[in-house]
């Protein structure tokens, strides 16, 4: 009896140590009105996201994991926002929701999920009005890792094939190294 209990506990301990471990990264976002972006947007050797607002309109954004973060303000004409990758306490992904109003009714989303050494990202326009300032101005994602695919939506393209238009557009999810910094350019 003692032998079988000891054998079970040993096997359980070995299995538990083999499970993947998600490490919480520093999630302190920064925003500024600077027109010159920093080359170390992710900082500390880890990856992250830098958003540059080249539109004439201000943008509000919220980083949402298991709950919505505080609203950040991004000035038009070159305002920037930078943050390191965050994790979601419930195991899901993270979404940076962007809007030209205080409402979350018409939003562009930069979404990502970490999985070990990989980060999976996409742009979602599912909840975005076709007459949105984002559509009028165009937007793009440029990873700093040349082996990772960029995404570009030209001005006026309300049906951009580089974004999720419906929930099952999984071909728009792209995989990159978790050390990648993504530059999201609006306008």
C-alpha positions as CSV (number, residue, x, y, z in Angstrom):
1,X,0.0,0.0,0.0
2,X,2.8,2.5,0.9
3,X,4.7,1.6,-2.2
4,X,1.7,2.2,-4.5
5,X,1.0,5.6,-2.8
6,X,4.6,6.6,-3.1
7,X,4.7,5.5,-6.7
8,X,1.5,7.5,-7.4
9,X,2.9,10.7,-5.7
10,X,6.2,10.4,-7.6
11,X,4.4,10.0,-10.9
12,X,2.1,13.0,-10.1
13,X,5.1,15.2,-9.1
14,X,6.9,14.4,-12.4
15,X,3.8,15.1,-14.4
16,X,3.2,18.4,-12.7
17,X,6.8,19.6,-13.4
18,X,6.4,18.8,-17.1
19,X,3.3,21.0,-17.5
20,X,3.8,24.3,-19.4
21,X,4.4,27.4,-17.2
22,X,3.0,30.8,-18.1
23,X,5.1,33.6,-16.7
24,X,3.4,37.0,-15.9
25,X,5.3,39.8,-17.6
26,X,5.4,43.4,-16.6
27,X,2.2,44.9,-17.9
28,X,2.8,48.6,-17.3
29,X,1.6,50.5,-20.4
30,X,3.0,53.9,-21.4
31,X,1.4,56.6,-23.6
32,X,2.9,59.8,-24.9
33,X,2.3,62.3,-27.7
34,X,5.8,61.8,-29.1
35,X,6.0,61.4,-32.8
36,X,9.3,59.5,-32.6
37,X,8.8,55.9,-31.5
38,X,11.2,54.1,-29.3
39,X,13.0,51.1,-30.8
40,X,12.6,49.2,-27.5
41,X,8.8,49.2,-27.3
42,X,8.8,45.8,-25.5
43,X,11.7,46.6,-23.2
44,X,13.6,44.1,-21.1
45,X,14.3,41.7,-24.0
46,X,10.6,40.6,-24.1
47,X,8.2,41.4,-26.9
48,X,5.4,43.9,-26.9
49,X,3.2,46.2,-28.8
50,X,3.7,49.8,-30.0
51,X,0.8,51.7,-31.4
52,X,1.4,54.9,-33.4
53,X,-1.6,57.1,-34.2
54,X,-0.9,59.0,-37.5
55,X,-4.6,59.8,-38.0
56,X,-5.9,63.4,-37.4
57,X,-8.3,62.0,-34.8
58,X,-7.5,61.0,-31.2
59,X,-7.8,57.3,-30.3
60,X,-8.9,55.7,-27.0
61,X,-7.7,52.2,-26.2
62,X,-8.3,49.6,-23.6
63,X,-6.1,46.5,-23.1
64,X,-8.5,43.7,-22.1
65,X,-7.4,40.3,-20.7
66,X,-9.8,38.7,-18.2
67,X,-11.2,42.2,-17.6
68,X,-10.9,45.6,-19.3
69,X,-7.9,47.8,-18.3
70,X,-8.0,51.6,-17.9
71,X,-8.8,53.7,-20.9
72,X,-5.7,55.2,-22.5
73,X,-5.7,58.3,-24.7
74,X,-3.6,58.4,-27.9
75,X,-3.3,61.8,-29.5
76,X,-3.7,62.2,-33.2
77,X,-0.7,63.3,-35.3
78,X,1.9,60.8,-33.9
79,X,0.8,59.9,-30.4
80,X,2.3,56.5,-29.2
81,X,1.4,53.8,-26.8
82,X,3.7,51.0,-25.8
83,X,3.3,48.0,-23.6
84,X,4.9,44.6,-23.0
85,X,2.9,41.5,-23.7
86,X,0.4,40.6,-21.0
87,X,-1.2,37.3,-20.0
88,X,-4.8,36.5,-19.4
89,X,-5.6,35.0,-16.0
90,X,-8.3,32.9,-17.5
91,X,-6.1,31.4,-20.1
92,X,-7.5,33.3,-23.1
93,X,-6.0,35.9,-25.3
94,X,-5.5,39.7,-24.8
95,X,-7.1,42.4,-26.9
96,X,-6.1,46.0,-27.4
97,X,-9.4,47.7,-28.3
98,X,-9.1,51.0,-30.2
99,X,-11.9,53.5,-30.8
100,X,-12.1,57.1,-31.9
101,X,-14.9,57.7,-29.3
102,X,-15.3,56.8,-25.6
103,X,-17.6,54.0,-26.7
104,X,-16.5,50.4,-27.5
105,X,-19.2,50.1,-30.1
106,X,-17.0,50.6,-33.2
107,X,-13.5,49.2,-32.5
108,X,-10.4,47.9,-34.2
109,X,-8.7,45.2,-32.2
110,X,-5.1,44.0,-32.0
111,X,-5.4,40.6,-30.4
112,X,-2.6,38.2,-29.2
113,X,-2.1,35.0,-27.2
114,X,1.2,33.7,-25.9
115,X,2.1,30.0,-26.0
116,X,5.6,29.3,-24.8
117,X,8.1,30.8,-27.3
118,X,5.4,31.8,-29.7
119,X,2.9,34.7,-29.8
120,X,-0.1,34.4,-32.1
121,X,-1.6,37.7,-33.3
122,X,-4.4,39.1,-35.5
123,X,-6.3,42.2,-36.3
124,X,-10.1,42.1,-35.8
125,X,-12.5,44.5,-37.5
126,X,-15.6,42.3,-36.6
127,X,-16.9,45.1,-34.3
128,X,-15.8,48.0,-36.5
129,X,-18.1,50.3,-38.5
130,X,-17.3,50.3,-42.2
131,X,-17.2,54.1,-42.2
132,X,-14.8,54.1,-39.3
133,X,-11.8,56.5,-39.2
134,X,-9.6,53.4,-39.1
135,X,-11.0,52.2,-42.5
136,X,-10.7,55.7,-44.0
137,X,-7.1,56.1,-42.9
138,X,-5.8,52.5,-43.2
139,X,-3.8,50.6,-40.6
140,X,-1.0,48.0,-40.4
141,X,1.0,45.8,-38.1
142,X,4.7,45.5,-38.7
143,X,6.6,42.9,-36.6
144,X,10.3,43.7,-35.9
145,X,11.0,40.0,-36.7
146,X,11.5,39.6,-40.5
147,X,10.4,36.0,-40.3
148,X,6.9,37.1,-39.0
149,X,4.2,38.2,-41.5
150,X,3.0,41.8,-41.4
151,X,-0.7,42.8,-41.9
152,X,-1.8,45.8,-43.9
153,X,-5.2,47.3,-44.6
154,X,-5.1,50.1,-47.2
155,X,-7.2,53.3,-46.7
156,X,-10.8,52.8,-47.7
157,X,-10.7,48.9,-47.6
158,X,-13.7,48.1,-45.4
159,X,-13.4,44.4,-46.2
160,X,-9.7,44.1,-45.7
161,X,-8.7,40.4,-46.0
162,X,-5.9,40.9,-43.4
163,X,-8.4,41.2,-40.6
164,X,-11.0,39.0,-38.9
165,X,-14.3,40.0,-40.6
166,X,-16.1,37.1,-38.9
167,X,-15.2,34.9,-35.9
168,X,-13.9,32.0,-38.0
169,X,-11.4,33.9,-40.1
170,X,-8.6,31.8,-38.5
171,X,-6.4,32.1,-41.6
172,X,-5.7,35.7,-40.4
173,X,-3.9,34.5,-37.2
174,X,-0.2,34.7,-37.5
175,X,2.6,33.1,-35.4
176,X,5.8,34.9,-34.3
177,X,8.5,34.6,-31.7
178,X,7.4,35.8,-28.3
179,X,10.3,38.3,-28.4
180,X,8.7,40.1,-31.3
181,X,7.7,43.7,-30.9
182,X,4.7,44.7,-33.1
183,X,4.3,48.2,-34.5
184,X,0.6,49.0,-35.1
185,X,0.3,52.1,-37.3
186,X,-3.0,53.9,-37.6
187,X,-3.2,56.1,-40.7
